[in-house]
Amino acid sequence: MTSSPDLAARPARCPTPVLFQYGFRPFFLLSGVTGCGLIAAWLGILITGAWPAGPVGAAAWHGHEMLFGTVVAAVAGFLLTAVPSWTGTKARSGAPLVALTALWLAGRVAVFPWSGVSEPVAALLDLAFLPALGVALAGPLFAAGKARNSAFLVLLGLLTLANLLIHLEWLGVLGNGIEPGLTLGLGVVLMMVTVIGGRILPAFTRNGLGPRGAAVRSWPWVEKAALLSTAALVLGELVLPAGLTLGALALAAALAHGVRLFGWRGWLAWRSPILWVLHLGYLWIPAALLLKALSAVTELPASSATHALTAGAFSTLILAVMSRASLGHTGRALVVTPVTVAAYLLLTVAALARVAAPLLPGEWMWPALQGAGLAWVVAFALYLVAYAPVLLAPRVDGRPG
């Protein structure tokens, strides 16, 4: 048999770089890099006071980038990895994943205040990522008929709306877009955490505890209460002033999440860091909601509740899920190293210090903020030390991805 000249002349396909073989790889790496770098930059800004003149304020940029940079990168990595598992479809890889990564990076560069990119162009670049991510996920979800999971597309749409509100104020179109934009964005992420947490925490805990996992409970009425009370609170924060009604909504959500977490029996996992960190991260949710309830009816600073949710719940769960998924999806044992445990503990110290800082006497507040920022930066740096080699290396079992 003779070989075809056309086939013989056809060049071999270039293999896909490891970093772009699965969605968790680039986005978990970028979430770690921005988690470390953005807070380091924020500390530098606070210490030096350096900030360029323009419509984008320093505090608004900080909140925007932590949400639409670090958190959204982790969300993208999770969904690009979870949706193929939910739908039994092939994961996005190669050129489509490169394009999504480049679009996310373009938004971060464009929004950076010293980049020189005009606000209209920056808005277009930054706003493009979440719809592009939604398109990448929609095909597999609709093709597999997974209507339940398609709710994440709605949440991505609401995140896009939140981002748009912020950019409209920066563009001078809205007089007040940053506050409702950040409030909506944080609320949408809380809804995502509520949904995803209800799926993975009890399942991972049952599997990790072996026979003792039979003690884990998920009560349908509690699951519904957690989802409905959280949705009501998110809506209430957008339309209600601080007061008894908003405080009652926050308290109801705190109780629902607290009962939910109690049923998952996290204390049984105290010997397994990869399990207890999930419960520690989720514990910050009822704590943050309780602080929200108190701040709605007392003089407690709202920033303490906000940072309990962001620096506490979101960030701890991000590190927990990224470290676990990075191991599992590269064929490694689900056992974290002491370096990773140190990252978990330092992040907890950072969250506690940041939540407590506004409550401390004036002379202690600034050292607490600096200490929180330093502990945070080191925590994410340790994550990168432990997991950048994992994310950049092929699977240890030789399988694709």
C-alpha positions as CSV (number, residue, x, y, z in Angstrom):
1,M,0.0,0.0,0.0
2,T,1.4,3.4,-0.9
3,S,0.9,6.5,1.1
4,S,-1.1,9.4,-0.2
5,P,1.0,12.4,-1.2
6,D,-1.6,14.8,0.3
7,L,-1.6,13.0,3.6
8,A,2.2,12.8,3.7
9,A,2.5,16.5,3.0
10,R,0.0,17.5,5.7
11,P,1.8,19.0,8.7
12,A,1.3,17.4,12.1
13,R,-1.0,19.2,14.5
14,C,0.7,21.1,17.2
15,P,-0.2,19.6,20.6
16,T,-2.2,21.8,22.9
17,P,-0.1,23.3,25.7
18,V,-0.8,21.8,29.1
19,L,-2.0,25.1,30.5
20,F,-4.9,25.1,27.9
21,Q,-6.0,21.5,28.1
22,Y,-8.7,22.1,30.7
23,G,-10.5,25.2,32.0
24,F,-9.3,25.0,35.6
25,R,-5.7,25.2,34.6
26,P,-5.4,28.8,33.3
27,F,-8.1,30.3,35.5
28,F,-7.1,28.8,38.8
29,L,-3.6,30.0,38.1
30,L,-4.8,33.5,37.3
31,S,-7.1,33.6,40.3
32,G,-4.1,32.8,42.5
33,V,-1.9,35.4,40.7
34,T,-4.5,38.2,41.0
35,G,-5.4,37.1,44.6
36,C,-1.7,37.7,45.5
37,G,-0.9,40.6,43.2
38,L,-4.1,42.7,43.6
39,I,-3.8,42.9,47.4
40,A,-0.1,43.6,47.3
41,A,-0.9,46.5,44.9
42,W,-3.7,47.6,47.2
43,L,-1.3,47.7,50.2
44,G,1.1,49.8,48.1
45,I,-1.7,52.2,47.1
46,L,-2.8,52.6,50.8
47,I,0.8,53.2,52.0
48,T,1.9,55.6,49.2
49,G,-1.4,57.2,48.4
50,A,-0.4,57.0,44.7
51,W,-3.4,57.0,42.4
52,P,-4.0,58.6,39.0
53,A,-6.6,61.3,38.4
54,G,-9.7,60.0,36.6
55,P,-13.2,58.7,37.0
56,V,-12.1,55.4,38.6
57,G,-11.6,55.7,42.3
58,A,-9.1,53.6,44.2
59,A,-11.6,51.8,46.5
60,A,-14.0,51.1,43.6
61,W,-11.1,49.7,41.5
62,H,-10.1,47.5,44.4
63,G,-13.6,46.1,44.9
64,H,-14.2,45.7,41.2
65,E,-11.0,43.8,40.5
66,M,-11.2,41.5,43.5
67,L,-14.7,40.6,42.3
68,F,-14.4,40.5,38.5
69,G,-10.7,39.6,38.6
70,T,-9.9,37.0,41.3
71,V,-13.4,35.7,42.1
72,V,-14.6,35.6,38.5
73,A,-11.4,33.7,37.4
74,A,-12.1,31.1,40.0
75,V,-15.8,30.9,39.0
76,A,-14.8,30.5,35.3
77,G,-12.3,27.7,36.2
78,F,-14.9,25.9,38.2
79,L,-17.7,26.1,35.6
80,L,-15.4,25.2,32.7
81,T,-14.4,22.1,34.6
82,A,-17.8,21.2,36.2
83,V,-20.0,21.6,33.2
84,P,-18.3,18.9,31.2
85,S,-18.8,16.6,34.2
86,W,-22.4,17.5,34.6
87,T,-23.2,17.1,30.8
88,G,-20.8,14.4,29.8
89,T,-19.4,16.6,27.0
90,K,-15.9,17.5,26.0
91,A,-14.2,20.2,28.0
92,R,-13.2,23.5,26.3
93,S,-9.5,23.4,25.4
94,G,-7.0,24.7,22.9
95,A,-7.9,27.8,20.9
96,P,-11.3,28.5,22.5
97,L,-9.8,28.3,26.0
98,V,-6.9,30.5,24.9
99,A,-9.3,33.1,23.6
100,L,-11.3,33.1,26.8
101,T,-8.2,33.5,28.9
102,A,-6.9,36.3,26.6
103,L,-10.3,38.1,26.9
104,W,-10.2,37.9,30.7
105,L,-6.6,39.2,30.7
106,A,-7.5,42.1,28.3
107,G,-10.2,43.2,30.8
108,R,-7.7,43.3,33.7
109,V,-5.1,45.3,31.7
110,A,-7.7,47.7,30.4
111,V,-9.2,48.4,33.8
112,F,-5.8,48.9,35.4
113,P,-5.7,52.7,36.1
114,W,-2.2,53.2,34.7
115,S,-2.8,51.3,31.5
116,G,-3.9,54.4,29.5
117,V,-6.9,52.6,28.0
118,S,-9.9,54.9,27.6
119,E,-12.9,54.0,29.7
120,P,-15.2,53.2,26.8
121,V,-12.7,50.7,25.4
122,A,-11.9,49.4,28.9
123,A,-15.6,48.9,29.5
124,L,-16.1,47.0,26.2
125,L,-13.1,44.7,26.9
126,D,-14.0,44.0,30.5
127,L,-17.7,43.5,29.9
128,A,-17.1,41.0,27.1
129,F,-15.7,38.1,29.2
130,L,-18.7,36.9,31.2
131,P,-21.0,36.8,28.1
132,A,-18.3,34.9,26.2
133,L,-18.0,32.5,29.1
134,G,-21.8,32.0,29.1
135,V,-21.7,31.2,25.4
136,A,-18.9,28.6,26.0
137,L,-21.1,26.9,28.6
138,A,-24.5,27.3,27.0
139,G,-23.9,24.8,24.2
140,P,-23.1,21.8,26.4
141,L,-25.8,22.7,28.9
142,F,-28.6,23.0,26.4
143,A,-27.4,20.1,24.3
144,A,-27.5,17.8,27.4
145,G,-30.9,19.2,28.4
146,K,-29.5,20.3,31.8
147,A,-32.1,22.9,32.6
148,R,-31.3,22.9,36.3
149,N,-27.6,23.7,35.6
150,S,-28.6,26.4,33.1
151,A,-29.5,28.6,36.0
152,F,-25.8,29.4,36.1
153,L,-26.2,31.2,32.8
154,V,-28.7,33.5,34.4
155,L,-26.3,34.2,37.3
156,L,-23.6,35.0,34.8
157,G,-26.0,37.4,33.1
158,L,-26.7,39.1,36.4
159,L,-22.9,39.4,37.1
160,T,-22.6,41.1,33.7
161,L,-25.3,43.5,34.7
162,A,-23.5,44.2,37.9
163,N,-20.3,44.9,36.0
164,L,-22.2,47.2,33.6
165,L,-23.6,49.3,36.4
166,I,-20.1,50.0,37.7
167,H,-18.7,50.9,34.2
168,L,-21.7,53.2,33.6
169,E,-20.8,55.3,36.6
170,W,-17.1,55.3,35.5
171,L,-18.4,56.5,32.1
172,G,-20.5,59.2,33.7
173,V,-23.7,57.8,32.5
174,L,-25.0,56.9,35.9
175,G,-24.6,58.9,39.1
176,N,-24.7,55.9,41.3
177,G,-23.7,52.6,39.7
178,I,-20.7,51.4,41.7
179,E,-22.6,50.7,45.0
180,P,-25.5,48.7,43.5
181,G,-23.1,47.1,41.0
182,L,-20.9,45.7,43.8
183,T,-23.9,44.8,45.9
184,L,-25.5,42.9,43.1
185,G,-22.2,41.2,42.1
186,L,-21.5,40.0,45.6
187,G,-25.1,38.8,46.0
188,V,-24.8,36.8,42.8
189,V,-21.6,35.2,43.9
190,L,-23.3,34.4,47.2
191,M,-26.1,32.7,45.3
192,M,-23.5,30.7,43.3
193,V,-21.7,29.6,46.5
194,T,-25.1,28.7,48.1
195,V,-26.0,26.4,45.1
196,I,-22.5,24.9,44.6
197,G,-21.9,24.5,48.3
198,G,-25.1,22.5,48.7
199,R,-23.9,20.1,46.1
200,I,-20.2,19.6,46.9
201,L,-19.9,20.0,50.7
202,P,-22.2,17.1,51.8
203,A,-21.0,14.9,48.9
204,F,-17.3,15.4,49.5
205,T,-17.8,15.1,53.3
206,R,-19.7,11.8,52.9
207,N,-17.1,10.4,50.6
208,G,-14.2,11.6,52.6
209,L,-15.5,10.3,56.0
210,G,-16.1,6.7,54.8
211,P,-18.6,4.9,57.2
212,R,-18.8,8.0,59.4
213,G,-20.2,9.9,56.3
214,A,-23.6,8.4,57.0
215,A,-24.0,11.0,59.7
216,V,-24.1,13.8,57.1
217,R,-27.6,15.3,56.6
218,S,-29.1,17.5,53.9
219,W,-32.7,18.3,54.7
220,P,-34.9,19.4,51.7
221,W,-36.7,22.1,53.7
222,V,-33.4,23.6,54.9
223,E,-32.0,23.6,51.4
224,K,-35.0,25.5,50.1
225,A,-34.9,27.9,53.1
226,A,-31.2,28.6,52.4
227,L,-31.8,29.3,48.7
228,L,-34.9,31.4,49.2
229,S,-33.7,33.4,52.2
230,T,-30.4,34.2,50.4
231,A,-32.3,35.3,47.2
232,A,-34.6,37.5,49.3
233,L,-31.6,39.1,51.1
234,V,-29.8,39.8,47.8
235,L,-33.0,41.5,46.4
236,G,-33.5,43.3,49.7
237,E,-30.0,44.8,49.8
238,L,-30.7,46.3,46.4
239,V,-34.1,47.9,47.2
240,L,-34.4,48.3,51.0
241,P,-32.6,50.8,53.3
242,A,-30.7,49.6,56.3
243,G,-33.2,48.8,59.1
244,L,-35.3,46.1,60.8
245,T,-36.6,44.5,57.6
246,L,-33.2,44.1,56.0
247,G,-31.8,43.0,59.3
248,A,-34.5,40.3,59.6
249,L,-33.8,39.1,56.1
250,A,-30.1,38.8,56.9
251,L,-30.8,37.0,60.2
252,A,-33.2,34.5,58.5
253,A,-30.5,33.7,55.9
254,A,-27.9,33.4,58.6
255,L,-30.0,30.9,60.5
256,A,-30.8,28.8,57.4
257,H,-27.1,28.6,56.4
258,G,-26.1,27.8,59.9
259,V,-28.6,24.9,60.2
260,R,-27.5,23.7,56.8
261,L,-23.9,23.7,57.8
262,F,-24.7,21.9,61.1
263,G,-26.3,19.0,59.1
264,W,-23.1,18.5,57.1
265,R,-21.2,17.6,60.3
266,G,-18.0,19.3,59.4
267,W,-16.4,18.7,62.8
268,L,-16.1,15.0,61.9
269,A,-13.5,16.0,59.3
270,W,-11.0,17.7,61.6
271,R,-8.3,15.3,60.6
272,S,-8.6,16.0,56.9
273,P,-7.6,19.6,55.9
274,I,-9.0,19.2,52.4
275,L,-12.4,18.6,54.0
276,W,-12.4,20.9,57.0
277,V,-11.3,23.9,55.0
278,L,-14.5,23.6,53.0
279,H,-16.6,23.7,56.2
280,L,-14.4,26.6,57.6
281,G,-15.1,28.6,54.4
282,Y,-18.8,27.9,54.5
283,L,-18.9,28.9,58.3
284,W,-18.0,32.4,57.2
285,I,-21.4,32.7,55.4
286,P,-23.7,32.5,58.4
287,A,-21.1,34.6,60.3
288,A,-21.1,37.3,57.6
289,L,-24.9,37.3,57.4
290,L,-25.2,37.7,61.1
291,L,-22.9,40.7,60.9
292,K,-25.1,42.0,58.1
293,A,-28.1,41.7,60.3
294,L,-26.3,43.6,63.1
295,S,-25.0,46.3,60.8
296,A,-28.5,46.9,59.5
297,V,-29.8,47.8,62.9
298,T,-26.8,49.0,64.9
299,E,-23.7,51.1,64.4
300,L,-21.6,48.0,63.4
301,P,-19.6,48.9,60.3
302,A,-21.0,47.3,57.2
303,S,-17.4,46.7,55.9
304,S,-16.9,44.0,58.6
305,A,-19.9,42.1,57.2
306,T,-18.7,42.6,53.6
307,H,-15.2,41.4,54.3
308,A,-16.5,38.4,56.3
309,L,-18.2,37.4,53.1
310,T,-15.4,38.2,50.7
311,A,-12.2,37.8,52.5
312,G,-13.7,35.0,54.7
313,A,-16.3,32.9,52.8
314,F,-15.5,33.5,49.1
315,S,-11.7,33.5,49.4
316,T,-11.5,30.5,51.7
317,L,-13.8,28.5,49.5
318,I,-11.9,29.6,46.4
319,L,-8.6,28.3,47.9
320,A,-10.4,25.1,49.1
321,V,-12.0,24.3,45.8
322,M,-9.0,25.3,43.6
323,S,-6.6,23.1,45.7
324,R,-8.9,20.1,45.7
325,A,-9.9,20.3,42.0
326,S,-6.3,20.9,40.9
327,L,-5.3,17.7,42.6
328,G,-8.3,15.6,41.5
329,H,-8.3,16.7,37.9
330,T,-4.6,16.1,37.4
331,G,-4.8,12.5,38.7
332,R,-3.2,13.2,42.1
333,A,-4.3,12.0,45.5
334,L,-6.6,14.3,47.4
335,V,-4.1,15.1,50.1
336,V,-2.8,18.6,50.7
337,T,0.7,19.4,51.8
338,P,1.7,21.5,54.9
339,V,2.3,24.4,52.6
340,T,-1.3,24.3,51.5
341,V,-2.5,24.0,55.1
342,A,-0.4,27.0,56.0
343,A,-2.2,28.9,53.2
344,Y,-5.6,28.0,54.6
345,L,-4.6,29.1,58.1
346,L,-3.0,32.4,56.9
347,L,-6.1,33.2,54.9
348,T,-8.2,32.7,58.0
349,V,-5.9,35.0,60.0
350,A,-6.2,37.6,57.2
351,A,-10.0,37.4,57.2
352,L,-10.3,37.7,61.0
353,A,-8.0,40.7,61.0
354,R,-9.8,42.4,58.2
355,V,-13.2,41.9,59.8
356,A,-12.0,43.0,63.2
357,A,-10.0,46.1,61.9
358,P,-12.9,48.6,61.8
359,L,-13.9,47.6,65.3
360,L,-10.5,48.2,66.9
361,P,-9.2,51.5,68.5
362,G,-7.9,53.9,65.9
363,E,-4.2,53.3,66.7
364,W,-4.7,49.5,66.1
365,M,-6.8,49.7,63.0
366,W,-4.0,50.4,60.5
367,P,-1.6,47.7,61.8
368,A,-4.5,45.2,61.6
369,L,-5.2,46.2,58.0
370,Q,-1.6,45.8,57.1
371,G,-1.3,42.5,58.9
372,A,-4.5,41.2,57.1
373,G,-3.1,42.3,53.7
374,L,0.3,40.7,54.4
375,A,-1.2,37.4,55.6
376,W,-3.5,37.4,52.6
377,V,-0.6,37.9,50.1
378,V,1.5,35.2,51.7
379,A,-1.5,32.8,51.7
380,F,-2.0,33.2,48.0
381,A,1.7,33.1,47.3
382,L,1.9,29.7,49.1
383,Y,-1.0,28.5,47.0
384,L,1.0,29.4,43.9
385,V,4.1,27.7,45.2
386,A,2.1,24.5,45.8
387,Y,-0.2,24.5,42.7
388,A,1.5,26.4,39.9
389,P,3.7,23.3,39.2
390,V,0.5,21.1,39.3
391,L,-1.4,23.4,36.9
392,L,1.5,23.6,34.5
393,A,2.3,19.9,34.4
394,P,0.5,17.0,32.6
395,R,-1.7,14.7,34.6
396,V,0.3,12.1,36.5
397,D,-1.8,9.2,35.2
398,G,-1.2,10.1,31.6
399,R,-4.8,10.8,30.8
400,P,-5.8,13.8,28.7
401,G,-6.6,17.1,30.5
